[in-house]
Amino acid sequence: MKPLSWRKLQAVLNQLNESQVLIMLIEERRGLKRASIMERLHMRYNTLRVSRERIEIMREATAP
């Protein structure tokens, strides 16, 4: 995949799912290693992961 500029990354990041963001993060870590891009990808990945995990946990919860 061609490296994205900051502007293009911001434009598409919210349209990607957790696995797509993780792949981009892994590719960035192997390739250009741009700190600001890696940080932004990690922030988005973490947000998506936490959201998924919260949904999984709350499925097990009982009403108070």
TIVO-2410 file (N, C-alpha, C; in nm, 3 decimals):
# residues 64
REC num residu      c1      c2      c3 atome chaine
REC   1      M   0.084  -0.118   0.000     N      A
REC   1      M   0.000   0.000   0.000    CA      A
REC   1      M   0.089   0.124   0.000     C      A
REC   2      K   0.052   0.222  -0.079     N      A
REC   2      K   0.126   0.347  -0.087    CA      A
REC   2      K   0.108   0.425   0.043     C      A
REC   3      P   0.217   0.479   0.099     N      A
REC   3      P   0.205   0.557   0.224    CA      A
REC   3      P   0.112   0.676   0.205     C      A
REC   4      L   0.028   0.699   0.304     N      A
REC   4      L  -0.066   0.811   0.298    CA      A
REC   4      L  -0.006   0.933   0.365     C      A
REC   5      S  -0.040   1.049   0.311     N      A
REC   5      S  -0.003   1.173   0.377    CA      A
REC   5      S  -0.093   1.190   0.500     C      A
REC   6      W  -0.057   1.282   0.587     N      A
REC   6      W  -0.137   1.308   0.707    CA      A
REC   6      W  -0.280   1.345   0.667     C      A
REC   7      R  -0.294   1.430   0.569     N      A
REC   7      R  -0.426   1.477   0.526    CA      A
REC   7      R  -0.511   1.363   0.473     C      A
REC   8      K  -0.453   1.278   0.390     N      A
REC   8      K  -0.528   1.164   0.334    CA      A
REC   8      K  -0.562   1.063   0.444     C      A
REC   9      L  -0.468   1.042   0.537     N      A
REC   9      L  -0.493   0.951   0.648    CA      A
REC   9      L  -0.614   0.998   0.728     C      A
REC  10      Q  -0.617   1.126   0.761     N      A
REC  10      Q  -0.729   1.180   0.837    CA      A
REC  10      Q  -0.861   1.165   0.762     C      A
REC  11      A  -0.855   1.174   0.631     N      A
REC  11      A  -0.978   1.166   0.550    CA      A
REC  11      A  -1.035   1.025   0.548     C      A
REC  12      V  -0.951   0.923   0.556     N      A
REC  12      V  -1.001   0.785   0.543    CA      A
REC  12      V  -1.005   0.707   0.675     C      A
REC  13      L  -0.937   0.755   0.775     N      A
REC  13      L  -0.920   0.675   0.897    CA      A
REC  13      L  -1.052   0.634   0.962     C      A
REC  14      N  -1.148   0.721   0.965     N      A
REC  14      N  -1.276   0.689   1.030    CA      A
REC  14      N  -1.361   0.591   0.949     C      A
REC  15      Q  -1.321   0.562   0.827     N      A
REC  15      Q  -1.396   0.469   0.743    CA      A
REC  15      Q  -1.340   0.326   0.753     C      A
REC  16      L  -1.227   0.310   0.821     N      A
REC  16      L  -1.161   0.180   0.828    CA      A
REC  16      L  -1.203   0.103   0.952     C      A
REC  17      N  -1.202  -0.030   0.941     N      A
REC  17      N  -1.233  -0.112   1.057    CA      A
REC  17      N  -1.106  -0.145   1.136     C      A
REC  18      E  -1.123  -0.212   1.246     N      A
REC  18      E  -1.013  -0.242   1.337    CA      A
REC  18      E  -0.898  -0.317   1.268     C      A
REC  19      S  -0.930  -0.418   1.191     N      A
REC  19      S  -0.824  -0.496   1.128    CA      A
REC  19      S  -0.751  -0.416   1.020     C      A
REC  20      Q  -0.821  -0.330   0.948     N      A
REC  20      Q  -0.757  -0.247   0.847    CA      A
REC  20      Q  -0.661  -0.147   0.910     C      A
REC  21      V  -0.703  -0.088   1.022     N      A
REC  21      V  -0.616   0.008   1.092    CA      A
REC  21      V  -0.493  -0.065   1.147     C      A
REC  22      L  -0.512  -0.183   1.202     N      A
REC  22      L  -0.399  -0.259   1.255    CA      A
REC  22      L  -0.299  -0.292   1.143     C      A
REC  23      I  -0.347  -0.331   1.028     N      A
REC  23      I  -0.259  -0.361   0.914    CA      A
REC  23      I  -0.180  -0.235   0.876     C      A
REC  24      M  -0.247  -0.121   0.872     N      A
REC  24      M  -0.177   0.003   0.839    CA      A
REC  24      M  -0.071   0.035   0.943     C      A
REC  25      L  -0.103   0.012   1.071     N      A
REC  25      L  -0.006   0.038   1.178    CA      A
REC  25      L   0.115  -0.054   1.164     C      A
REC  26      I   0.091  -0.179   1.140     N      A
REC  26      I   0.201  -0.275   1.122    CA      A
REC  26      I   0.287  -0.236   1.002     C      A
REC  27      E   0.224  -0.198   0.892     N      A
REC  27      E   0.299  -0.157   0.773    CA      A
REC  27      E   0.383  -0.033   0.800     C      A
REC  28      E   0.325   0.062   0.873     N      A
REC  28      E   0.400   0.184   0.905    CA      A
REC  28      E   0.520   0.152   0.994     C      A
REC  29      R   0.501   0.061   1.089     N      A
REC  29      R   0.611   0.023   1.178    CA      A
REC  29      R   0.723  -0.048   1.102     C      A
REC  30      R   0.687  -0.120   0.997     N      A
REC  30      R   0.788  -0.190   0.915    CA      A
REC  30      R   0.852  -0.098   0.812     C      A
REC  31      G   0.782   0.006   0.775     N      A
REC  31      G   0.826   0.092   0.665    CA      A
REC  31      G   0.886   0.223   0.710     C      A
REC  32      L   0.810   0.329   0.690     N      A
REC  32      L   0.861   0.465   0.710    CA      A
REC  32      L   0.882   0.504   0.856     C      A
REC  33      K   0.807   0.443   0.947     N      A
REC  33      K   0.820   0.469   1.090    CA      A
REC  33      K   0.799   0.617   1.128     C      A
REC  34      R   0.699   0.679   1.064     N      A
REC  34      R   0.667   0.818   1.094    CA      A
REC  34      R   0.594   0.823   1.228     C      A
REC  35      A   0.653   0.889   1.326     N      A
REC  35      A   0.601   0.890   1.463    CA      A
REC  35      A   0.458   0.942   1.470     C      A
REC  36      S   0.429   1.053   1.404     N      A
REC  36      S   0.294   1.110   1.414    CA      A
REC  36      S   0.190   1.018   1.350     C      A
REC  37      I   0.226   0.952   1.242     N      A
REC  37      I   0.134   0.860   1.175    CA      A
REC  37      I   0.112   0.736   1.263     C      A
REC  38      M   0.220   0.682   1.319     N      A
REC  38      M   0.207   0.564   1.405    CA      A
REC  38      M   0.123   0.596   1.528     C      A
REC  39      E   0.144   0.713   1.585     N      A
REC  39      E   0.066   0.752   1.703    CA      A
REC  39      E  -0.082   0.765   1.668     C      A
REC  40      R  -0.114   0.827   1.556     N      A
REC  40      R  -0.254   0.844   1.516    CA      A
REC  40      R  -0.319   0.710   1.484     C      A
REC  41      L  -0.248   0.624   1.414     N      A
REC  41      L  -0.301   0.490   1.384    CA      A
REC  41      L  -0.325   0.412   1.512     C      A
REC  42      H  -0.232   0.421   1.606     N      A
REC  42      H  -0.247   0.350   1.732    CA      A
REC  42      H  -0.367   0.404   1.811     C      A
REC  43      M  -0.384   0.536   1.811     N      A
REC  43      M  -0.498   0.595   1.881    CA      A
REC  43      M  -0.630   0.543   1.823     C      A
REC  44      R  -0.639   0.540   1.691     N      A
REC  44      R  -0.762   0.494   1.627    CA      A
REC  44      R  -0.784   0.345   1.651     C      A
REC  45      Y  -0.676   0.267   1.638     N      A
REC  45      Y  -0.686   0.123   1.662    CA      A
REC  45      Y  -0.734   0.097   1.804     C      A
REC  46      N  -0.676   0.168   1.900     N      A
REC  46      N  -0.714   0.147   2.039    CA      A
REC  46      N  -0.860   0.184   2.063     C      A
REC  47      T  -0.906   0.291   2.003     N      A
REC  47      T  -1.047   0.331   2.017    CA      A
REC  47      T  -1.140   0.222   1.964     C      A
REC  48      L  -1.108   0.168   1.848     N      A
REC  48      L  -1.191   0.062   1.790    CA      A
REC  48      L  -1.186  -0.066   1.873     C      A
REC  49      R  -1.067  -0.100   1.922     N      A
REC  49      R  -1.051  -0.222   2.003    CA      A
REC  49      R  -1.128  -0.211   2.134     C      A
REC  50      V  -1.114  -0.098   2.201     N      A
REC  50      V  -1.184  -0.078   2.328    CA      A
REC  50      V  -1.335  -0.083   2.308     C      A
REC  51      S  -1.382  -0.023   2.201     N      A
REC  51      S  -1.526  -0.025   2.173    CA      A
REC  51      S  -1.575  -0.168   2.152     C      A
REC  52      R  -1.500  -0.246   2.074     N      A
REC  52      R  -1.537  -0.386   2.050    CA      A
REC  52      R  -1.535  -0.465   2.180     C      A
REC  53      E  -1.431  -0.448   2.259     N      A
REC  53      E  -1.420  -0.522   2.384    CA      A
REC  53      E  -1.531  -0.485   2.481     C      A
REC  54      R  -1.567  -0.357   2.485     N      A
REC  54      R  -1.674  -0.313   2.575    CA      A
REC  54      R  -1.806  -0.379   2.536     C      A
REC  55      I  -1.833  -0.385   2.407     N      A
REC  55      I  -1.955  -0.450   2.359    CA      A
REC  55      I  -1.955  -0.597   2.399     C      A
REC  56      E  -1.842  -0.664   2.382     N      A
REC  56      E  -1.830  -0.806   2.420    CA      A
REC  56      E  -1.854  -0.825   2.569     C      A
REC  57      I  -1.797  -0.739   2.651     N      A
REC  57      I  -1.813  -0.750   2.796    CA      A
REC  57      I  -1.957  -0.722   2.837     C      A
REC  58      M  -2.016  -0.619   2.777     N      A
REC  58      M  -2.151  -0.582   2.816    CA      A
REC  58      M  -2.255  -0.685   2.775     C      A
REC  59      R  -2.225  -0.766   2.676     N      A
REC  59      R  -2.316  -0.876   2.640    CA      A
REC  59      R  -2.331  -0.974   2.755     C      A
REC  60      E  -2.227  -0.985   2.835     N      A
REC  60      E  -2.229  -1.078   2.948    CA      A
REC  60      E  -2.293  -1.017   3.073     C      A
REC  61      A  -2.309  -0.887   3.074     N      A
REC  61      A  -2.358  -0.819   3.193    CA      A
REC  61      A  -2.508  -0.842   3.214     C      A
REC  62      T  -2.546  -0.835   3.339     N      A
REC  62      T  -2.687  -0.842   3.374    CA      A
REC  62      T  -2.732  -0.703   3.416     C      A
REC  63      A  -2.860  -0.674   3.399     N      A
REC  63      A  -2.914  -0.544   3.436    CA      A
REC  63      A  -2.905  -0.528   3.586     C      A
REC  64      P  -2.880  -0.407   3.634     N      A
REC  64      P  -2.871  -0.383   3.781    CA      A
REC  64      P  -3.004  -0.400   3.851     C      A
***
